Amino acid sequence: MIKVVVTDQTWGNIDIERQVLAPYGVDIVDAQCSNVEEIVAAVCKADYIITQYGALSAEVIPTLERCRVISRYGIGVDNIDLVATRKAGIPVCNVPDYCIDEVADHALALILALTRNVVVATSLVRDGEWRWPGPLDGIMVLKELSIGLVGFGRIGRAVAERLVPFKCRIIAADPVVSPDTMVMAGVQPTSLTNLLSESDVVSIHCPSNDSTRGMINAEKLAMMKPGALFVNVSRGDIVVTNDLITTLEQGHLRGAAVDVTDPEPLPPGHPLSQLDNVVITSHFAACSATSMDELRRRTAGSIALAIQGKPLLSSVNGVDHPRVIAS
């Protein structure tokens, strides 16, 4: 019988995955692994793997005796070693175009929360103080601001679409997107350096990879305008957390709002969570009932396609066909 292992999931069950894969007579296992040792034990005999956050590292990949395809719940694949899987001939599939609206909505919500001091105001009222949340120069209107989008892929473009009606100036930096594409979306193309120095709000929308990990560090944060705001709904490791904390503590940035952190989850009492000028949500920007149902069906669907011998739709590591396992 074909064995499918789900290394981990946060839905509480794998009923949808079972439903998608039921026609193919598979044995699907919900392993709920929490460390590398558990992952190796669970997946070493798997024909197919579904993963959410489980680390399929260079240490794990050589132990995969039978794995033909790895399918990840999500857009990012930073928990999977793409070089090791490519060497092993195992395609890694993702779901590249789900949750676009959810994440874009969340980014806009965080921008508005910062510019309108929504969280501060709520805390004051709960503490019995009915007053404005700080000085007037900290209560902003978007049409007077420049919003910088670092990354202009599907989500960056969806954020821009939402910002256009607010009549703010929108600028973007993305080395793989043509300036014409940005201009057609009502966005001014620029370099990352110029974006940081010109933006009142910087919002991150790029993937985590070797070229972006740690990209927003002390040097880059120092380039931002004094009093600017920082938003991240992408990946936590794009930002050097300690550098962000220092920049906020020193007052160079007015505030930050993040849905992703490094480390993640933040340990109780982490310095980032203790700052009054920081809004943190628990990596749920992608969430809605609609998006989660779609994500689970399409993730399991990649396995279904492979079992049927049909073309894979979204391999991200340069391997386009399931690995062939000798009998």
Helices and strands as residue ranges (DSSP letters): E 3-6, H 15-21, G 22-24, E 27-30, H 36-43, E 48-51, G 61-63, E 69-72, H 82-88, E 92-93, H 100-115, H 118-126, G 136-138, G 142-144, E 146-150, H 154-163, G 164-166, E 169-173, H 179-184, E 188-189, H 192-198, E 201-204, H 218-223, E 228-232, G 236-238, H 241-249, E 253-258, G 271-274, E 278-280, H 289-308
